[in-house]
C-alpha cells in the first residue's frame, strides 16, 4: 500500500511539474493558428503585455489591469486550434479560427472552453507606419463539456468545414519526402512546409483497350520542387493512376556520345550519337502543359543557355513516353539545338 501511495504521489508530482514548466518563448504571427498559440504562450509565461498586444483596437477587457486580473487564479492554459476560414473585405483578410482551451486554476480545477477567434490582416503592401501585423479582432469562448480535443468546434463563421485528408496526395508527399530528403533542399529543416506541397494536374484519358463508350479514367500528376542552382531548377514527379496507386515517374533520356572538333568541347560539334537510354528521376527546368499533355524540360549546361538538352514526354495510354529530345551541344553563344529523337506525334 505504501508503495502504491508513493507511486501515486510521484505520478501527481510529475504531472504538476509538466504543467508548471515554463514553455519556450513563442511569438509567431505568420498565420491565425500561430497567433492564437502565441497568445496563450504569453499567458502561460505571465507575459501579459505581450498577450494584450496580440489584440487590435478592440481589447478583451476594459483595461490592461482588468485583463491581468482575469488570469490571477490561472495556473496554465492548453490550447488546440482548428482550420481557419478566410474571407476578404475592404483591403483586409479576416480569419475565423476554431479554438478550444483547457484552463487549470491554481487549486487544480480544470475547465474546458471552446469557441471562435477572428484575426485580421490589413494588406501589408498599402500600410503606412506604424505597421499593423496580423492581430486578433475578437474572440468568444464558452465552457464546454468533454475532453479538450472533442470540444474543438468543427468550423467558425464562414470558414470551411475541415476537409478530409487527401490520401493520394498524402501518399505522394510521403514518398517524395522519404525518397528525396537527402538531395532536395526544399525538404531541409527550417523550410516552409508548403515546399513539400506539390503542383497538381488532373488528366482525363482512356486506355488503349477502353471503348469509346467507357467512362474516362482520371490520373493525377504531382510536381514537387526539389532544389535550384544558379540557372536550373529541379523537380520530381509522381503519378497516381485511376485506382489511386501512386508511383514516382522516371523519364527515358538518351545517353549521348558527343564528338567535338579536335576533342575540344568549345569547338565545332562533329557528331551526336545516341548510345543508350537512362531513366531520370529528376527533370531540370521542367513544366507540364495541360493542353498538349506533355512534360518538357530544358537543362542549361551553362548560364548563357547556348548549350542545353531539351526533352518532351507525352502522356498517352496512362503513362509518359519520350517523344522528342533536342541537344544544343555547341558552346558558341547561339541557341541552335539539334533534334536527336523525334516521335512527337499523338496517336
C-alpha positions as CSV (number, residue, x, y, z in Angstrom):
1,X,0.0,0.0,0.0
2,X,2.8,2.4,0.9
3,X,4.5,1.6,-2.4
4,X,1.2,2.3,-4.3
5,X,0.7,5.6,-2.4
6,X,4.3,6.6,-3.2
7,X,3.9,5.8,-6.9
8,X,0.7,7.8,-7.0
9,X,2.4,10.8,-5.3
10,X,5.3,10.6,-7.8
11,X,2.9,10.5,-10.7
12,X,1.0,13.5,-9.4
13,X,4.2,15.4,-8.9
14,X,5.3,14.6,-12.4
15,X,2.0,15.8,-13.8
16,X,2.2,19.0,-11.8
17,X,5.8,19.5,-13.0
18,X,4.8,19.1,-16.6
19,X,2.1,21.8,-16.1
20,X,4.4,24.1,-14.2
21,X,7.3,24.0,-16.6
22,X,7.6,27.4,-18.4
23,X,7.1,26.9,-22.1
24,X,9.6,28.1,-24.6
25,X,9.0,31.6,-25.9
26,X,6.7,31.7,-29.0
27,X,5.9,34.9,-30.8
28,X,4.6,34.0,-34.3
29,X,2.1,36.0,-36.4
30,X,2.6,34.0,-39.6
31,X,-0.9,32.6,-39.6
32,X,-4.1,32.7,-37.4
33,X,-3.3,29.4,-35.6
34,X,0.2,30.5,-34.7
35,X,-1.2,33.8,-33.5
36,X,-3.6,32.1,-31.1
37,X,-0.8,29.8,-29.8
38,X,1.4,32.8,-29.3
39,X,-1.4,34.5,-27.2
40,X,-1.6,31.6,-24.8
41,X,2.1,31.1,-24.8
42,X,2.3,34.7,-23.5
43,X,-0.3,34.0,-20.9
44,X,1.4,30.8,-19.7
45,X,4.7,32.8,-19.4
46,X,2.9,35.6,-17.5
47,X,3.9,38.0,-20.3
48,X,0.5,39.8,-20.2
49,X,1.7,42.9,-22.0
50,X,2.6,40.7,-25.0
51,X,-0.7,38.9,-24.8
52,X,-2.6,42.2,-24.7
53,X,-0.7,43.4,-27.8
54,X,-1.9,40.5,-29.9
55,X,-5.3,42.2,-29.9
56,X,-6.1,45.1,-32.2
57,X,-8.1,48.2,-31.2
58,X,-10.8,46.1,-29.6
59,X,-9.3,44.7,-26.4
60,X,-10.5,41.7,-24.4
61,X,-11.1,43.7,-21.3
62,X,-11.9,47.3,-20.3
63,X,-8.3,48.0,-19.4
64,X,-4.9,46.2,-19.1
65,X,-5.3,45.8,-15.3
66,X,-8.6,44.0,-15.6
67,X,-7.1,41.8,-18.3
68,X,-4.2,40.7,-16.0
69,X,-6.6,40.2,-13.0
70,X,-8.7,37.8,-15.2
71,X,-5.8,35.4,-15.1
72,X,-4.9,35.9,-11.4
73,X,-6.2,32.4,-10.5
74,X,-5.0,30.7,-13.7
75,X,-2.0,28.3,-13.4
76,X,-1.8,27.0,-17.0
77,X,-3.7,27.0,-20.3
78,X,-3.5,24.4,-23.0
79,X,-4.9,25.3,-26.5
80,X,-5.8,23.5,-29.7
81,X,-6.9,25.1,-32.9
82,X,-8.8,24.0,-36.0
83,X,-8.7,25.0,-39.6
84,X,-9.1,28.7,-40.2
85,X,-11.6,30.0,-42.8
86,X,-10.6,33.2,-44.6
87,X,-12.6,36.0,-46.3
88,X,-11.6,39.3,-47.7
89,X,-13.2,42.7,-47.1
90,X,-12.1,46.3,-47.7
91,X,-8.4,45.6,-48.1
92,X,-8.1,43.1,-45.3
93,X,-8.3,39.4,-44.8
94,X,-10.2,38.0,-41.9
95,X,-9.5,34.6,-40.5
96,X,-12.1,32.7,-38.4
97,X,-10.4,30.0,-36.4
98,X,-11.9,27.4,-34.1
99,X,-10.3,27.3,-30.6
100,X,-10.6,25.1,-27.5
101,X,-8.6,25.6,-24.3
102,X,-8.1,23.7,-21.1
103,X,-7.6,26.2,-18.2
104,X,-6.2,24.9,-15.0
105,X,-6.5,27.1,-11.9
106,X,-4.1,27.2,-9.0
107,X,-6.4,25.0,-7.0
108,X,-6.1,22.3,-9.8
109,X,-9.6,22.9,-11.1
110,X,-9.7,22.3,-14.8
111,X,-12.3,23.8,-17.2
112,X,-12.6,23.4,-20.9
113,X,-13.7,26.4,-23.0
114,X,-14.4,26.5,-26.8
115,X,-15.4,29.0,-29.4
116,X,-14.0,31.1,-32.2
117,X,-11.4,33.8,-32.7
118,X,-11.4,36.3,-35.6
119,X,-8.0,37.6,-36.7
120,X,-7.4,40.4,-39.2
121,X,-4.5,41.2,-41.6
122,X,-4.6,44.5,-43.4
123,X,-2.8,44.5,-46.8
124,X,0.8,44.9,-45.8
125,X,1.7,46.5,-49.2
126,X,-0.5,49.5,-48.7
127,X,0.0,50.1,-45.0
128,X,1.9,53.2,-43.7
129,X,3.7,53.3,-40.4
130,X,3.0,52.2,-37.8
131,X,2.7,48.8,-39.3
132,X,-0.2,46.7,-38.0
133,X,0.6,43.0,-38.1
134,X,-1.9,40.1,-38.1
135,X,-3.9,40.6,-34.9
136,X,-7.0,39.4,-33.0
137,X,-10.1,41.3,-33.7
138,X,-12.4,39.4,-31.3
139,X,-12.9,36.1,-29.6
140,X,-15.6,34.4,-27.7
141,X,-15.1,31.1,-25.7
142,X,-17.7,29.4,-23.6
143,X,-17.5,26.5,-21.2
144,X,-17.6,23.1,-23.0
145,X,-18.1,19.5,-22.0
146,X,-15.8,16.6,-22.6
147,X,-12.1,16.3,-23.4
148,X,-10.2,19.3,-24.9
149,X,-9.9,17.9,-28.4
150,X,-13.5,16.9,-28.6
151,X,-14.6,20.4,-27.6
152,X,-12.9,22.0,-30.6
153,X,-15.6,23.4,-33.0
154,X,-15.7,22.0,-36.5
155,X,-16.0,25.4,-38.1
156,X,-16.3,29.1,-37.3
157,X,-18.3,31.7,-39.2
158,X,-17.9,31.4,-42.9
159,X,-14.9,29.2,-42.5
160,X,-15.0,25.9,-44.3
161,X,-15.6,22.6,-42.5
162,X,-12.4,20.7,-42.2
163,X,-11.8,18.8,-45.4
164,X,-10.9,15.1,-45.2
165,X,-7.2,14.3,-45.8
166,X,-6.4,13.6,-49.4
167,X,-5.0,10.1,-49.1
168,X,-3.5,10.0,-52.6
169,X,-1.8,13.4,-52.2
170,X,-0.5,12.4,-48.7
171,X,0.9,9.2,-50.3
172,X,2.7,11.2,-53.0
173,X,4.1,13.7,-50.4
174,X,5.2,10.9,-48.1
175,X,7.0,9.1,-50.9
176,X,8.7,12.3,-52.0
177,X,10.0,13.1,-48.5
178,X,11.1,9.5,-47.9
179,X,13.0,9.2,-51.2
180,X,14.4,12.7,-51.7
181,X,15.1,14.1,-48.2
182,X,18.8,13.9,-48.7
183,X,19.2,15.7,-52.0
184,X,16.2,18.2,-52.1
185,X,16.9,21.5,-50.3
186,X,13.1,22.1,-50.2
187,X,13.0,19.3,-47.5
188,X,15.7,20.7,-45.3
189,X,14.9,21.6,-41.7
190,X,13.5,25.1,-41.4
191,X,11.9,25.2,-44.8
192,X,8.3,26.3,-45.2
193,X,6.0,23.2,-45.0
194,X,4.4,24.4,-48.2
195,X,7.6,23.5,-50.0
196,X,6.6,19.9,-49.8
197,X,3.2,20.7,-51.3
198,X,3.2,19.9,-55.0
199,X,1.5,21.5,-58.0
200,X,-1.2,19.1,-59.2
201,X,-2.7,18.4,-62.6
202,X,-5.7,16.2,-63.4
203,X,-5.5,14.2,-66.6
204,X,-8.6,12.6,-68.1
205,X,-8.0,9.8,-70.5
206,X,-9.0,6.4,-72.0
207,X,-6.6,3.5,-72.0
208,X,-5.8,1.9,-75.3
209,X,-8.2,-1.1,-74.6
210,X,-11.1,1.1,-73.5
211,X,-14.1,1.5,-75.7
212,X,-15.4,4.9,-76.7
213,X,-18.5,4.4,-74.5
214,X,-16.4,3.6,-71.4
215,X,-16.1,6.4,-68.9
216,X,-12.9,8.4,-68.9
217,X,-10.2,7.5,-66.4
218,X,-8.6,10.2,-64.3
219,X,-4.9,10.3,-63.5
220,X,-3.3,12.9,-61.1
221,X,0.2,14.3,-61.8
222,X,2.1,15.8,-58.9
223,X,5.1,18.1,-59.5
224,X,7.4,18.7,-56.4
225,X,10.1,21.3,-56.3
226,X,13.4,19.8,-55.2
227,X,16.2,22.3,-55.5
228,X,17.7,25.1,-57.5
229,X,21.1,26.3,-58.7
230,X,22.4,29.4,-60.4
231,X,20.3,28.8,-63.5
232,X,18.5,25.5,-63.1
233,X,15.5,24.3,-61.1
234,X,15.0,20.6,-60.4
235,X,11.5,19.0,-60.0
236,X,10.4,15.4,-59.2
237,X,7.1,14.0,-60.5
238,X,4.6,11.4,-59.1
239,X,1.7,9.9,-61.0
240,X,-1.5,8.5,-59.5
241,X,-3.5,6.2,-61.8
242,X,-7.3,5.9,-61.8
243,X,-7.2,3.4,-59.0
244,X,-5.3,5.8,-56.7
245,X,-2.0,3.9,-56.9
246,X,1.0,6.4,-56.7
247,X,4.4,5.9,-58.2
248,X,7.4,8.1,-58.9
249,X,8.0,8.9,-62.6
250,X,11.3,8.2,-64.2
251,X,11.9,9.6,-67.6
252,X,13.6,7.9,-70.5
253,X,16.6,10.1,-71.5
254,X,19.1,9.4,-74.3
255,X,22.7,8.8,-73.3
256,X,24.8,10.8,-75.8
257,X,28.3,10.4,-77.2
258,X,29.2,13.9,-78.4
259,X,32.3,14.4,-80.6
260,X,33.9,17.8,-81.0
261,X,36.4,19.0,-83.5
262,X,39.9,18.5,-82.1
263,X,38.3,17.0,-79.0
264,X,37.7,20.4,-77.5
265,X,34.1,21.0,-76.1
266,X,34.4,24.6,-77.2
267,X,35.0,23.6,-80.8
268,X,32.6,22.6,-83.5
269,X,30.2,19.7,-83.0
270,X,31.1,16.9,-85.4
271,X,28.6,14.2,-84.3
272,X,26.0,13.4,-81.6
273,X,25.3,9.7,-81.2
274,X,22.8,8.0,-79.1
275,X,24.4,5.1,-77.3
276,X,21.6,4.1,-75.0
277,X,18.9,5.3,-72.6
278,X,18.8,6.1,-69.0
279,X,15.9,6.7,-66.6
280,X,16.0,10.1,-65.0
281,X,14.2,10.6,-61.7
282,X,14.6,14.4,-61.8
283,X,13.9,16.9,-64.5
284,X,15.6,20.3,-65.0
285,X,13.6,23.5,-65.7
286,X,10.5,21.4,-66.4
287,X,6.8,22.1,-66.7
288,X,3.6,20.3,-67.6
289,X,1.3,21.6,-70.4
290,X,-2.3,20.6,-69.9
291,X,-3.2,21.5,-73.5
292,X,-0.6,19.2,-75.1
293,X,-0.4,16.7,-72.2
294,X,3.4,17.0,-72.3
295,X,6.1,17.4,-69.8
296,X,9.0,19.4,-71.2
297,X,12.5,20.0,-69.7
298,X,15.2,22.5,-70.6
299,X,18.5,21.7,-68.9
300,X,21.0,24.6,-69.3
301,X,24.6,23.4,-69.5
302,X,25.8,26.9,-68.5
303,X,24.2,30.2,-67.6
304,X,24.3,31.6,-71.1
305,X,21.8,28.9,-72.2
306,X,23.7,28.4,-75.5
307,X,24.3,24.7,-74.6
308,X,21.4,22.6,-73.4
309,X,19.4,19.5,-73.5
310,X,15.6,19.5,-74.0
311,X,13.1,16.7,-73.7
312,X,9.4,16.2,-74.3
313,X,7.4,13.4,-72.7
314,X,3.9,12.8,-74.0
315,X,1.1,11.4,-71.8
316,X,-0.7,8.6,-73.6
317,X,-2.4,5.4,-72.5
318,X,-1.8,6.2,-68.9
319,X,1.9,7.0,-68.9
320,X,4.5,9.4,-70.2
321,X,6.6,8.5,-73.2
322,X,9.7,10.3,-74.5
323,X,8.8,11.6,-78.0
324,X,11.4,14.3,-78.7
325,X,14.9,15.1,-77.5
326,X,16.9,18.1,-78.7
327,X,20.5,18.9,-77.8
328,X,22.5,22.1,-78.3
329,X,26.0,20.8,-77.7
330,X,27.9,23.8,-79.1
331,X,29.2,26.4,-76.7
332,X,29.1,29.0,-79.4
333,X,26.9,31.8,-77.9
334,X,24.0,30.8,-80.1
335,X,20.8,28.8,-79.4
336,X,20.9,26.2,-82.2
337,X,19.7,22.7,-80.9
338,X,19.8,19.5,-83.0
339,X,17.0,17.0,-82.8
340,X,18.3,13.6,-81.8
341,X,15.0,11.9,-81.4
342,X,11.5,12.8,-82.8
343,X,8.4,10.8,-82.3
344,X,6.4,13.8,-81.3
345,X,3.0,12.8,-82.7
346,X,0.0,11.9,-80.6
347,X,-2.0,8.8,-81.6
